[in-house]
């Protein structure tokens, strides 16, 4: 296990800077997920930790010792790539042994480590097969096993499940979480899939354009994102964003007109006031909207996605902007139906014209979890 610290880490390719002075601490034994859109720098950051990319500026520390000048083999990390990268001419057992044999590890220790990894990953029955005789999930287990046998200080996963089909991805997510609990190792996992981040992580690091937007637990980022980008990136279906204008702002309340003045929302006060007439954005997740006769928002249903456990309703407000509602179970709504939508103050997010979240003045955790 290892504590990893990044101190003002920067990365440039010629004149183009892709990582902009990141400070980050990854706690010993944590399962940390880097998430963000393509091109945000998450894989580059991971490769710099592993030593596969040179750090342009800044420092990387493992357990208090600076390591950015060390070769990858000397850092005590093991990386699992998106492609399985198994040697096709070797059996599973030979693939698992190969790195240890190159490091001249004693044969009894190699045998013990390989047997332990095979038992953990339940691949003992596959040891004599070659990669072309394995399924995608089995190949991924072997790739992870090749990392486990090294007994590293930290595991680095670079989108390891993206080549698998949807059903197998769900299964492998559970297996990786169980593996983390069993090994109690530091794990850093890179993905663009926010569902993977929300379901697997102890801590999520949200990246955009080479900077860290927010670090926190999945619940913290879901319930209280620091800005509009994080709010829109996490959560499926995506959060609804409604343009608004401040009507009144006081110590205890905030009034905002949305849908081009067709609806007025009365919310609790935020920790930063906006002047009357200021533009803002109101964010509300689809699962926190309810169809109600006395709802403050009027909309017209366009299409529906019936998923069984829930129905995703796609509608439009009076100003023509789309709004998405998640209804529990199978909804009886029909296309072209006129509906009204109610929203609860505890779940409403307000962003200023720079996209920064105006946080509620009250504490949120207990109220949000109980109602959410």
N, C-alpha and C positions, 0 to 999 in steps of 0.2 A: 504493500500500500504506500501511497505517496501524496504529499501535498504539493501542488504545482502552482507557481506564481509567475505571472507575466507582468513585467514592469516596463511601461512605455514602449511596448513592442511595435515596431514599424516594419513594413515590407514594401519595397518598390521594385518594379520591373522597368529598368531604364528610368525615364522621367515620370512614370505613372505610379503613383502611390496607391496601394490597394488596402493596406492596413494602417490605420492612423492613430498610433500612440495608444494602444490598448493596455489598461491596467486591469488585471483579473486574478482572483485567487480561487483555486479549485481545492476544496477541502479533502483531506485524507479520507478515502473510502466512499466518497460521494459518487453518485451516478449523475453526471452533468451532461446536458444535451445542448449543443450549438444548433440553433435553428435560424433560418432566414431565407430570403429568396435567392435564386441562382445569381452568382456573381457578388455576393455580399462579403466573401472572404473567409467563410467558415472552414472550408477544406484547407485553404492556405494557412490559416492559423493552426490547424491540427498538424499539418506537415512541418511547420516550424517547430512545434513542440517535439515532434518525432526526430527532427534533424534532417528531414528530407528536403527542406527549403532553408536557405540561409536567412538569418535575421538581419535585416538592413540596419536596424538600430534597436536599442533596448536590451532587456535581459530576460532569460527564462531560467527559473529556479525550480529544482526538485528537492524537497525536504531541506530547504534552506541553502542548498549548494547550487551555484550557478552552473548551467550545463549547456548553454547555447554555443559554446566553443567545442563541445565534445562530438565525436562521431555518433551516428544513430545507435550503433551496437553498444556504446558505453553509457547510454542514458537509462537503461533499464526499463524501456517501454516496448510494448508489442502492438503492432498495427494490423488491423483487419480491413482490407480494401473492399470497394464495391465489386470488383471482379474477384473471383475466388483465388485466381493465380496459383492453382495446384499444378504440380508437375505431372503431365499426362502419362509419362512412362513409368511412374512410380505408383505403388499401392498406397492405400490410405496410411498404413503403418509406416511406410517409408517416407511419405510426405511429413508425417508428424515427427519422425526421427531426424530428418535432414538437417534442420538448423542446429540441433543439439550435437549431432556428429561433427558438423563443421566447427563448432565451438570446443571440440575435443572433450565433451562431457563424458565421464566414466560410463561404461556400458550398463552396469547395474542401475545407475541413476536414470539413464535414458529409458530403460525398460519400465522403471517405477513411474516416471513422469508420464510416459505415453499411456500406460495402463490406467493411471488416475484420470487423465484427461478423457480417455475413451469412456470410462465409467461415468464421469460427470455429464458428458454429452450424449451418452447412450448410443455410441457408435462402435462398440466392441465387436459386433457381428459384421461390421463392414471393413475390418482391417485388411483383408486380402483383396478387396476390390480396387479397381483403378477408377480415376475420376470420370471416365466416360460411362461407367456403370452406376453412377450415383445420380439421384434427383437433385434439384436445386437446393432444397432444404438440407439434404445430406452433405452436399458440397460445402454449404455455408457452415455447417457444424465442423467439418474437417478444417476449414480455414480458421475458425475460432479455436479449435483444438491446437492448431499449430502455434497460436499465440499463448494458449494456456500452458503448454509444456515449457515455455521459457520462464515461467513463474515471474512475470514482470512486476515492476512497481506500479505500472498503470497500463490499462488497455485503451487503445485509441481505435475507434470504429468510424470509418469514412463511408457513410451511406451503405451499410452492408446488406440491407434488405431490399434495395431498390430493384434488383433483378428478379425478385420473387413475385409470384402472383398474389392477389389480394388476400386470399384465405391463408396462404402460407406465411405471409407477412405478419398477420395477426398472431398466428401460432408462435412464430419466431420471436416476436416482441415479448410474449409471455416467458419464453424460454430464456431470453437474455436477462430479463428482470430477475427470474429465479436464479440464474447463474451469478448475478451480482450479489444477491443475498447469500448465496452459498460461499462464494469466494471472499466477499467483503473487501474487494479490491476497488481502487480508484478507476472509474471508467468515464471516458469522454466520448460522446457519440455525436456525430454530425449527420444532420438530415435537413431536407427542405420540407418534410411532411410534419405539419404542426400536430397532427393526431399522434404520431410517434412521440413527439416531444411531450405532449400532455400526459400520455399514458405511461411513459417509462421513467421520466426524470425525477430526481430529487430536487435539482436546480436546473432552470432553463436560462440560457444566455441567448438573447435575441440580438442578432446582428443585422446591420444595414449599411451598405457602402463602406465597409471597413471599420465601422465603429460599433460599440456596444450600446444598444438602445436601453436595455433593461435586463437585470439579473434578479431572479426570484424563484420561488416555488411555483408549480403549475397553477395552484389556486390563487396566489398573489397576482400573477400576470393576467390570469383570466378575469379576476374580480376587480383589480385596480391597476390597469395598464397606465404607464406614465405618459403615453402620448397616443395619438390617433393611429400611428403606424402599428404599434404593438397591439392595440385594440382590434384593428382590422385584420392583423395577420393571424392571431390566435382565436380559435373558435370556428366551429363548422355547424351550420352555414355561417358565413361571415356576418359580422356585426352590421346592422343598418346604420347608415350615417345620414342624418337629416340636417340640412342647412337651417340655421335659425338666427333670430335677431333678439337681443336682450330688451325686454319691456320694462323690467324693474329688478333691482338688485339691492337687497338689504342684509341685515345681520342674521336673519333667520330664514329668509326665503329668496328664491330666484325665479323670475317669470320670463319665459322664452316663447316667442312666436315661431311656429314651424309651418311647413306646407304653405309657404307664401302667405302667412297670416290666417290661414283657415283654422288653425288650432293653436291654443295657448296652453303651455305646460307650466304648472306651478311646482317647483322643486325646492328641496331644502338648500340652504346656503352652501356655497363653496368657499374654500380657503383663500381664494383670490377673487376679488370682485371685478366685474366687467362693467363699463359704463353703459348707460341706457343708449340703445341704438347700435351697440357693437355687434359685429357678426361673430357667430360661433357655430359649432357643430354639435348636435345632440346624437349620441350613440346609444343604441339599444339592441341587445342581442335578440335573434328571432325567438329563442325559447323563453324570453322574458316579456313577450307580447302576448296578450290574450284577446280572443274575440269576445266582445262585450257590447251590449246594446247601448250602454252609457259611456263607451270609450271616447277618448278625446280626439283620436285620429280617424278620419274617414278614408276608406280605400275601396278599390274595386278588384276583385279576384281575376287573375289572368289564367294561371295554370297551377296544377298541384302535382306533387310527387308523393305518392302513397307508399310508405316504407313499412307499413304494418305497425310497428311500435310508435311511429309518429307520421304525421303528414306535413310536408313542407309546402306552405302556401305562398305562391308568388303573386303579389298584387301591386297596384299602383295608387299613389296618393293623388289628390286633386291636381297637383302641379305636374303630374306625369312621371315623377320619379319613382323608381321601384322600391318596394319594401317586402321583406321576407318574414314569414311567421312560421314558427314550429308549433304544431298542434299535437298534443298527445293522442296516440291511437289513430284510428281511421276517421277522418273528418267527413261530414256530410255536405260540406260546402261545394258549390258548383261554380264553374267559370262564369264570369260576368256578374256574380253576386256582389251586392254592395254590403260592406261590413264596416264595423267600427272596432277600433283596437284600443285597448287600455294598457297602460304601462305603469309599473310601480316605481316610486321615487328611488328606492334602495338600489335598483338595477340600472338607473339612467346615468350615462357618462356624458360629461360636457367638456368640449375641447375649445380652446381659444383659437384665434385666426392663425396662430403659428403651429397648431396641432398639439399643443401641450394640454394635458389633462388638468382640469380644475377639480381638485379632490374635495369630497364632502368634508365638512368641518367635524362631523361625528366619526367615531370609529365604525368600521364596516364589517370586521371579520365574523363575529357571532351572528349578526343580523343577516349577512349575506349567505353564510353556510346554512342557517336554519331555513331560510326562504328559498335558497337556490337548489 
